[in-house]
């Protein structure tokens, strides 16, 4: 598809789409993160400390997904200041 055929929304319609910066699930902790669902776990293999130096050991990390202020999704809920 050519660039000329790409759909371009007028700015007035972009203002209507729900965005993370106005969502109740968004939390700013340095970065903006979505707290709609539990954190996702990731397992990383890291070098083990002595006495097992030279071996690798698993470390579990958990984090919420990082989002941008203009992202939006099907779970958007306007921030009202009160919890359901």
N, C-alpha and C positions, 0 to 999 in steps of 0.2 A: 504494500500500500504506500502510495506517495505521501509526502508530508502535507501536500495540499488537501488530500482526502481525509486526513486525520480529523477526528471530532474535537472541536474546541468549544468548551462551554463558556457562555458569557459570565462575567464576574458576578452578576447578580445570582446566578444559579450556584456558583461555587460557594457563596455565602450561606446557602441553605443546607449544604451537605454537612452531616455531623462530623466533627473533627475531634481528635484526641484531646486537644487543649481545652475543650469544653465538656469532656466526659467525666462522669463521677468515678470511673474506675482508674483514671489517670492519677499517678502519684509522682511527684518530683522528688527524687533522691539523687541529686546531682544530675542524672539523666532523667528523662520522662519514661516511666514504666507503666505497663498495663497490669492492674491487679484484679482483673475480672476473674481469672482462673488461678489455681495454685501455681507456685513456681515450677519451672521445668528443671529436671535433674540431668546432669551431664557427668559422665565419669571420665576423668583424665588420668593418664599414666604419667607419673613423675618419678624422678630418681629417689630411691629410698635412702634414708640416713644410715650412718653406721649403726650396727655392725653389718647391715645388708647393703653396703655401698656397692654400686655397680649393677644392682637389680632395680627393677621398676615396681612401683606399688600403685594401686588405684586410689584416687582421691575423688570424692563425690562433691560436686558443686551444684548449687541450686540458685536460680535467678528468674526474675520476672522478665518478660520480653520488653526490650527497649523500643519505644515508639517515637515518631516525629509528630510535631504539633498539628500538621495538616493531614495525618492519616485518619482513616475511619474504618469501621467494621460493622458487622451485624449485631454486635453486642453493645453498641453505643447507648448510653443513657445520660441525659443531661444532668449536670451537677446541680443539685438542689440544696445541698447543705444538710439534708436529713437522710438517714438510712432507712430502707424498707424493712 
